[in-house]
Amino acid sequence: MSVLSHYTVSIDYDLYGMRKHSSSSRPAGAPHELDLRRYASLVDLCAEAWETYPNIRAFGNFSNYLSFADIERLSSDFSVYLQHHVKLLAGDRVAVMMPNILQYPVAMLGILRAGCVVVNTNPQYTPRELRHQLVDSGAQCLVVFNNMLSTVHQVITDTKVLPVVTTELGDLFSFPKSMIFNRIARRRLPKFTAKFDVELLMFAEALNLSNGTALEPPRIRSEEIAFLQYTRGTTGVSKGAMLSHGNMVANILQVDSWFEGSIATAEEIVITALPLYHIYALTVNCFGFFHQVGLNYLITDPRDTDRFIKELRHLRFSGIAGVNTLFKSLLSHDKIKQVDFSFLKYSSGGGAAIERSVADAWEKLTGKTISEGYGLTEASPVVCVNPFELAELTGCIGTPVPATECRIVKNDGADAEIDEPGELYVRGPQVMRGYWERPQETAEVLDHEGWLHTGDTSLLREDGYSKLVDRKKDLILVSGFNVYPNEIEQVVASQCWRGRGNWGARSENN
């Protein structure tokens, strides 16, 4: 069997369902071993930060900040509300429907501390999409941004949700900023007056209901579900990937090992423009930098590039993650050169391939290469990463993170040779438990040996780096030849957009 794996890691088979393995390949400065039993749960991981560094800033948004002590106190209050007023039990599901605002980490950690399961919900969902996710997950409570109440109102009676906790942008801002931001936000939206058939409660009221009541922390085991993260997976209807506390902790430690030696505890600022309800920002930014005692600076609407750059101009940030369109939008803005990139240590891109012209322009502006990687929701999500010290964009997804095995398998089930494409299989402690209440779909992607069949076509190069070709199911046959849509998109992109210094200018040949 041809297996691309990473360096030795101590691990129990019974705990994570994975055997020991080793390889000589590892990034410079990375540890030889990961202690994946260091934390029993995400709560334990976070508790280390707020107990050790209570006064360090943990999250920022519109120049308002919450310290690690603030996060501990507020999330405890919300957890008490869920336990004593909603009467939720360990394992019950709570949906969260918010953009990147300070209330997100408070609510999310409050749910986890109550032993409940977070159901992350896209605020841009249509009523049909929201109904499916709330019904499928069996969510019993919903925390929602006020702007989305109209959508919630259309579906709420079809669900098991009883209390709906609503919040506005400035609810956790200091006074008078809270009043000013909320008043401005209300003016920009039509007033929503429809009557709900379930209890509506403001987020601040839910926090106040704790009234000094002590949290009764349940015992949370690593195999218990932390998140139902909805995805279409390799095919079919949207389904909830069951990500356990152990899955998430493992991936956080795997990613952190890649940063070791390059970031300093309690000193870093990461720009979190990708939505926290998405698994990448959740794992790498939210939890990864929480574990490193860094500041997550939340960008609520990255499409508002004027405001985005205004926020960047007053921050000495060391990291930023984005997608191709986000980097392109920043590069095309006439004030981007006013941003201070001298503290930037890394830039990472995902979601889709970064265009070469975008990567070149970003490197020219910032002095840093955009490092690409590969992941999927079912793997919590990070599977492969490129080193951050690369001189240029490689077009590869890198090598597996620690304790991760990858195989490239041909249609006949045989392992692919070097430079031969095949479906990427993944095995490691970050791989999900399965799809929520969908045993057949789970069996289709998780085999009896623990390999996750990703549905993505990849190949292994001679130098040990993997390259993603495309979705296996998106393969097009043209005159007997295999053609991948990703290759077509790259050609179109190179023709439609001119290179450096001319962002947004369409080619005459388009």
C-alpha distance (Angstrom), angle and dihedral (degrees) to the residues before:
residue distance angle dihedral
M1 . . .
S2 3.79 . .
V3 3.80 108.1 .
L4 3.78 128.2 174.1
S5 3.79 105.1 -154.1
H6 3.76 139.8 160.6
Y7 3.77 134.1 -122.0
T8 3.79 128.8 -54.6
V9 3.77 118.9 -68.6
S10 3.78 130.0 -178.5
I11 3.77 108.8 -124.3
D12 3.80 140.9 152.0
Y13 3.78 117.6 -120.1
D14 3.82 92.5 -147.2
L15 3.80 93.5 52.3
Y16 3.77 100.8 49.8
G17 3.80 105.3 8.1
M18 3.79 94.1 -119.5
R19 3.79 134.1 118.9
K20 3.79 127.7 -134.0
H21 3.79 116.0 -91.6
S22 3.77 137.1 166.3
S23 3.77 144.1 -160.8
S24 3.77 135.5 176.3
S25 3.79 92.5 -126.3
R26 3.79 117.0 99.9
P27 3.81 137.7 137.0
A28 3.78 120.1 -96.9
G29 3.79 111.5 -87.9
A30 3.81 95.1 11.9
P31 3.81 117.2 134.7
H32 3.79 120.3 -104.3
E33 3.79 91.1 -133.3
L34 3.79 138.1 32.6
D35 3.77 120.1 -154.1
L36 3.80 99.7 -143.0
R37 3.81 89.9 175.9
R38 3.80 92.4 60.8
Y39 3.82 92.7 101.0
A40 3.79 125.7 33.2
S41 3.80 91.7 -157.2
L42 3.78 145.8 -3.3
V43 3.79 87.8 -95.5
D44 3.81 90.8 58.8
L45 3.80 90.0 49.1
C46 3.81 92.5 51.3
A47 3.80 93.7 42.5
E48 3.79 90.2 61.9
A49 3.81 89.6 60.4
W50 3.79 99.0 45.8
E51 3.80 93.2 43.4
T52 3.81 94.1 48.7
Y53 3.81 101.4 36.5
P54 3.82 106.5 24.3
N55 3.81 96.6 155.4
I56 3.83 98.4 47.9
R57 3.82 115.8 104.5
A58 3.80 111.7 -104.8
F59 3.82 105.4 176.9
G60 3.78 134.5 16.5
N61 3.79 133.6 -172.4
F62 3.82 128.5 170.9
S63 3.84 89.2 -9.6
N64 3.82 92.2 -54.4
Y65 3.79 118.4 119.7
L66 3.80 141.5 -160.7
S67 3.79 119.3 -159.7
F68 3.79 123.7 -142.3
A69 3.81 87.5 -102.1
D70 3.82 89.5 52.9
I71 3.81 90.5 51.7
E72 3.81 91.2 49.8
R73 3.80 93.5 49.0
L74 3.81 97.7 43.0
S75 3.80 95.5 43.4
S76 3.81 88.9 49.6
D77 3.82 89.4 53.0
F78 3.79 91.4 51.1
S79 3.79 91.3 46.6
V80 3.82 90.1 53.1
Y81 3.81 89.0 51.4
L82 3.80 90.7 54.3
Q83 3.80 93.4 46.0
H84 3.80 101.4 42.4
H85 3.81 105.3 26.5
V86 3.82 105.8 28.3
K87 3.82 88.9 33.4
L88 3.78 93.7 -140.1
L89 3.78 120.3 171.1
A90 3.78 130.6 -147.7
G91 3.80 109.5 -73.6
D92 3.82 95.5 27.6
R93 3.80 114.6 131.0
V94 3.80 126.1 -118.6
A95 3.81 120.3 -172.3
V96 3.81 121.3 -142.2
M97 3.82 119.1 -159.3
M98 3.80 107.9 178.0
P99 3.80 140.6 119.3
N100 3.80 120.9 -129.9
I101 3.80 101.8 -54.4
L102 3.80 131.5 133.3
Q103 3.79 92.0 -101.1
Y104 3.80 91.7 65.5
P105 3.85 98.8 71.8
V106 3.81 90.8 39.4
A107 3.81 93.6 53.3
M108 3.80 94.3 39.2
L109 3.79 94.4 51.8
G110 3.80 91.0 42.2
I111 3.80 89.5 56.4
L112 3.80 92.5 48.8
R113 3.82 92.8 46.7
A114 3.81 89.2 55.3
G115 3.81 88.2 56.1
C116 3.80 91.1 -111.5
V117 3.80 130.3 132.6
V118 3.81 122.9 -107.1
V119 3.81 115.1 -134.4
N120 3.80 104.9 -163.2
T121 3.80 111.6 -148.5
N122 3.80 128.0 -168.3
P123 3.85 109.4 -120.6
Q124 3.80 88.6 -144.6
Y125 3.80 94.0 60.5
T126 3.78 119.1 131.3
P127 3.82 116.7 -125.2
R128 3.80 89.8 -100.7
E129 3.80 93.0 53.3
L130 3.79 93.3 44.9
R131 3.80 93.2 48.1
H132 3.80 91.3 52.2
Q133 3.79 93.7 50.8
L134 3.81 96.4 45.2
V135 3.80 92.8 46.2
D136 3.80 95.3 42.6
S137 3.82 93.6 49.1
G138 3.80 94.7 42.0
A139 3.81 89.8 -133.1
Q140 3.81 112.4 -170.9
C141 3.80 98.8 -169.0
L142 3.80 134.2 30.9
V143 3.81 129.7 -157.2
V144 3.80 108.0 -161.8
F145 3.79 140.3 176.4
N146 3.81 109.6 -116.6
N147 3.79 92.2 -121.1
M148 3.83 89.5 67.9
L149 3.82 97.9 51.0
S150 3.80 92.8 103.7
T151 3.81 91.0 60.4
V152 3.80 92.3 44.6
H153 3.81 91.4 50.5
Q154 3.82 90.8 58.9
V155 3.81 94.5 57.8
I156 3.79 109.4 22.7
T157 3.81 97.1 98.0
D158 3.82 89.7 56.9
T159 3.80 91.9 60.2
K160 3.81 141.0 65.0
V161 3.80 91.6 -115.8
L162 3.81 111.1 126.2
P163 3.80 110.0 168.6
V164 3.82 116.5 40.3
V165 3.79 111.9 -161.8
T166 3.80 111.4 -156.0
T167 3.78 129.5 -163.7
E168 3.79 140.5 -176.6
L169 3.78 129.2 -143.3
G170 3.80 97.6 -100.3
D171 3.80 100.6 38.9
L172 3.82 93.0 114.3
F173 3.80 96.6 35.5
S174 3.78 120.2 108.7
F175 3.80 118.0 -100.8
P176 3.03 128.8 -63.8
K177 3.83 91.7 18.8
S178 3.80 90.4 61.8
M179 3.79 92.2 57.2
I180 3.81 94.2 43.5
F181 3.81 96.1 48.4
N182 3.80 93.6 45.6
R183 3.79 92.5 47.7
I184 3.81 92.0 50.9
A185 3.79 91.4 47.2
R186 3.81 92.2 51.5
R187 3.80 91.5 52.5
R188 3.80 91.4 55.5
L189 3.81 94.2 53.9
P190 3.79 131.9 59.5
K191 3.77 110.8 -106.6
F192 3.79 112.0 -98.8
T193 3.79 111.1 -141.8
A194 3.80 104.8 157.6
K195 3.79 115.2 130.0
F196 3.80 119.2 -114.2
D197 3.80 122.2 -142.7
V198 3.81 90.7 -147.7
E199 3.78 132.4 60.3
L200 3.83 115.4 -77.2
L201 3.78 117.8 -158.9
M202 3.79 130.9 175.6
F203 3.81 115.7 -120.5
A204 3.81 92.6 -122.8
E205 3.82 90.0 53.0
A206 3.79 91.0 51.6
L207 3.82 90.0 53.5
N208 3.80 92.1 48.3
L209 3.80 92.2 52.4
S210 3.79 89.4 73.0
N211 3.83 87.3 73.1
G212 3.80 92.7 -176.3
T213 3.82 95.0 -47.3
A214 3.79 110.3 152.3
L215 3.78 119.6 -118.1
E216 3.80 114.5 -112.2
P217 3.80 99.6 -145.0
P218 3.78 113.3 -151.9
R219 3.78 121.1 -142.2
I220 3.79 105.2 -99.0
R221 3.79 118.3 -160.4
S222 3.78 124.4 -155.3
E223 3.81 94.4 -115.2
E224 3.82 93.9 55.7
I225 3.79 117.8 105.4
A226 3.80 116.3 -99.3
F227 3.82 100.4 172.3
L228 3.76 138.9 21.0
Q229 3.78 97.8 -154.4
Y230 3.78 110.4 -170.7
T231 3.77 119.5 -139.2
R232 3.75 138.6 151.7
G233 3.79 86.0 -124.4
T234 3.77 115.7 -164.1
T235 3.80 91.7 -27.7
G236 3.78 144.8 -25.6
V237 3.79 136.4 40.0
S238 3.80 121.5 -8.8
K239 3.80 110.6 -83.9
G240 3.78 135.9 179.8
A241 3.78 116.3 -104.6
M242 3.80 106.8 -146.9
L243 3.79 105.4 -133.0
S244 3.79 112.0 -174.7
H245 3.78 127.6 -151.8
G246 3.81 86.6 -107.0
N247 3.80 92.1 52.4
M248 3.79 92.3 51.3
V249 3.81 96.4 42.8
A250 3.80 90.2 49.9
N251 3.80 93.3 52.0
I252 3.80 92.7 46.1
L253 3.81 90.4 53.4
Q254 3.80 91.2 43.3
V255 3.80 91.6 54.3
D256 3.80 93.3 41.3
S257 3.80 90.0 56.2
W258 3.79 87.9 60.3
F259 3.81 90.2 56.6
E260 3.80 95.7 44.6
G261 3.78 112.2 127.3
S262 3.80 93.0 15.7
I263 3.81 103.5 70.1
A264 3.78 129.2 49.8
T265 3.80 124.9 -134.3
A266 3.82 114.2 -107.7
E267 3.82 93.5 2.6
E268 3.79 109.1 80.4
I269 3.80 132.4 94.9
V270 3.79 119.7 -159.4
I271 3.79 122.3 -166.9
T272 3.80 107.2 -131.0
A273 3.78 105.1 -162.8
L274 3.80 96.3 140.9
P275 3.82 109.7 86.2
L276 3.79 116.7 -92.4
Y277 3.80 90.3 -138.7
H278 3.82 85.8 67.8
I279 3.78 113.6 86.4
Y280 3.82 96.2 -126.9
A281 3.81 96.4 57.1
L282 3.80 90.0 38.6
T283 3.81 94.9 56.1
V284 3.80 103.9 30.3
N285 3.80 102.0 33.2
C286 3.80 107.7 23.5
F287 3.80 101.2 37.1
G288 3.81 98.8 19.7
F289 3.78 94.5 57.2
F290 3.81 92.1 36.3
H291 3.78 86.3 59.6
Q292 3.81 90.2 47.7
V293 3.83 89.9 46.9
G294 3.79 90.7 -118.7
L295 3.79 130.3 147.7
N296 3.80 117.4 -102.5
Y297 3.79 105.8 -153.9
L298 3.80 105.7 -159.7
I299 3.80 121.7 -143.7
T300 3.79 106.6 -158.7
D301 3.81 98.0 -166.1
P302 3.83 113.7 16.2
R303 3.81 89.2 179.1
D304 3.80 87.9 71.9
T305 3.80 91.4 79.0
D306 3.81 94.3 176.3
R307 3.79 91.4 58.5
F308 3.79 92.4 38.8
I309 3.80 92.6 57.7
K310 3.80 90.9 43.6
E311 3.82 87.9 57.9
L312 3.80 92.5 46.9
R313 3.80 92.8 51.9
H314 3.82 94.0 68.0
L315 3.82 97.3 43.7
R316 3.80 130.7 85.1
F317 3.79 93.1 -150.2
S318 3.78 125.0 -179.8
G319 3.79 101.1 -167.6
I320 3.78 141.5 31.3
A321 3.79 131.3 178.4
G322 3.77 124.4 -164.4
V323 3.75 149.9 142.6
N324 3.79 126.9 -103.9
T325 3.81 94.1 -94.8
L326 3.81 92.2 50.6
F327 3.81 93.9 52.3
K328 3.80 90.0 45.1
S329 3.80 92.0 51.0
L330 3.81 92.0 51.6
L331 3.80 92.9 46.6
S332 3.79 92.2 51.3
H333 3.81 93.8 55.2
D334 3.80 116.3 102.0
K335 3.83 92.9 -137.5
I336 3.80 98.4 50.8
K337 3.82 91.0 102.5
Q338 3.81 89.0 63.4
V339 3.80 89.7 68.2
D340 3.81 116.5 98.7
F341 3.81 108.4 -127.6
S342 3.81 95.3 169.2
F343 3.84 92.3 105.8
L344 3.82 94.4 47.7
K345 3.79 112.9 122.0
Y346 3.79 102.4 170.1
S347 3.79 143.4 8.9
S348 3.78 120.6 -165.4
G349 3.77 130.8 -168.6
G350 3.76 132.4 -164.2
G351 3.77 145.7 143.6
A352 3.80 91.4 76.8
A353 3.77 137.0 1.9
I354 3.80 116.0 -63.0
E355 3.80 110.8 -122.3
R356 3.78 114.0 -115.9
S357 3.81 92.3 -126.9
V358 3.81 90.7 52.6
A359 3.80 92.4 49.0
D360 3.79 92.3 48.3
A361 3.80 93.0 49.6
W362 3.81 91.7 47.3
E363 3.81 92.1 50.1
K364 3.81 90.7 49.0
L365 3.81 91.2 50.7
T366 3.81 100.4 41.6
G367 3.78 106.2 19.9
K368 3.80 89.6 -124.5
T369 3.78 129.8 107.7
I370 3.79 118.1 -131.2
S371 3.79 105.6 -115.5
E372 3.78 114.2 -145.5
G373 3.76 127.0 -156.4
Y374 3.77 140.8 167.6
G375 3.75 133.7 -115.4
L376 3.76 144.0 138.6
T377 3.77 134.9 -152.5
E378 3.80 91.5 -106.7
A379 3.83 89.1 62.1
S380 3.82 98.0 49.5
P381 3.18 73.8 -102.4
V382 3.84 121.5 -86.2
V383 3.80 118.7 90.9
C384 3.82 106.2 148.7
V385 3.79 133.6 18.4
N386 3.79 136.5 -175.9
P387 3.81 119.0 -132.5
F388 3.80 112.1 -98.5
E389 3.79 92.6 -132.8
L390 3.82 94.3 68.3
A391 3.79 112.9 132.3
E392 3.80 94.4 -138.3
L393 3.80 144.5 0.5
T394 3.80 107.8 -70.2
G395 3.78 100.6 -169.8
C396 3.81 86.9 -128.4
I397 3.78 130.4 114.3
G398 3.80 92.4 -134.3
T399 3.79 127.7 -132.7
P400 3.82 130.9 -45.7
V401 3.79 119.8 -77.9
P402 3.83 115.7 -117.1
A403 3.81 118.9 -61.8
T404 3.80 91.4 16.7
E405 3.79 129.0 122.4
C406 3.80 125.3 -162.6
R407 3.80 130.4 -169.0
I408 3.78 129.1 -173.7
V409 3.79 109.0 -147.3
K410 3.80 129.2 -169.7
N411 3.80 124.3 -137.9
D412 3.82 90.8 -95.9
G413 3.82 91.1 56.6
A414 3.79 95.3 -106.9
D415 3.80 121.9 127.4
A416 3.78 113.9 -99.4
E417 3.78 121.8 -117.3
I418 3.81 124.9 -123.8
D419 3.85 110.7 -60.2
E420 3.81 90.6 7.5
P421 3.82 115.2 124.0
G422 3.78 123.3 -128.1
E423 3.79 141.7 141.4
L424 3.79 114.7 -61.6
Y425 3.82 115.1 -123.0
V426 3.81 119.9 -166.9
R427 3.80 132.4 -164.7
G428 3.78 127.4 179.1
P429 3.81 146.1 107.8
Q430 3.82 91.3 -79.0
V431 3.83 94.1 62.5
M432 3.81 113.1 112.8
R433 3.79 125.9 -106.2
G434 3.80 90.0 -121.2
Y435 3.79 140.3 -84.2
W436 3.79 117.6 -46.1
E437 3.83 109.6 -95.1
R438 3.82 91.7 -21.2
P439 3.82 107.2 109.6
Q440 3.82 94.4 163.4
E441 3.80 94.3 53.0
T442 3.81 89.1 44.4
A443 3.79 91.4 53.9
E444 3.80 90.0 51.2
V445 3.81 93.3 60.4
L446 3.84 104.2 26.2
D447 3.80 114.8 57.6
H448 3.81 126.7 -159.7
E449 3.81 91.7 -95.5
G450 3.79 92.3 57.7
W451 3.81 97.4 -105.0
L452 3.79 116.0 146.9
H453 3.81 110.4 -142.0
T454 3.80 100.6 -144.9
G455 3.80 100.0 -169.9
D456 3.81 88.0 -132.9
T457 3.78 123.1 122.0
S458 3.79 115.4 -132.3
L459 3.77 141.0 159.1
L460 3.79 134.5 -151.5
R461 3.78 117.8 -127.9
E462 3.78 126.0 -145.8
D463 3.82 91.1 -106.0
G464 3.83 91.5 59.7
Y465 3.80 96.6 -104.8
S466 3.79 120.8 125.2
K467 3.78 124.3 -134.8
L468 3.79 122.7 -156.5
V469 3.79 111.6 -134.6
D470 3.80 102.8 -179.7
R471 3.76 147.1 -73.9
K472 3.80 109.5 -45.9
K473 3.80 91.8 -136.3
D474 3.83 91.9 49.8
L475 3.80 93.0 65.1
I476 3.81 113.4 133.3
L477 3.81 122.1 -156.6
V478 3.81 113.8 -145.0
S479 3.78 116.7 179.0
G480 3.78 89.9 -28.2
F481 3.81 94.6 -49.6
N482 3.81 126.5 115.4
V483 3.82 111.5 -117.4
Y484 3.81 121.1 -176.4
P485 3.83 120.8 -152.2
N486 3.81 90.1 -136.6
E487 3.80 89.8 64.0
I488 3.81 90.8 51.7
E489 3.81 91.8 48.3
Q490 3.81 91.4 52.3
V491 3.79 91.9 52.5
V492 3.81 92.3 47.1
A493 3.81 91.4 48.0
S494 3.78 92.2 51.3
Q495 3.81 90.5 51.7
C496 3.81 97.7 42.3
W497 3.79 98.1 49.6
R498 3.74 126.7 51.1
G499 3.75 118.7 -138.0
R500 3.77 133.9 -103.6
G501 3.75 121.5 -7.3
N502 3.82 96.9 11.2
W503 3.78 104.3 81.5
G504 3.77 116.7 170.1
A505 3.81 94.6 16.3
R506 3.79 109.6 129.9
S507 3.78 118.5 -137.2
E508 3.79 116.5 -114.1
N509 3.80 87.0 -127.9
N510 3.80 93.2 59.3
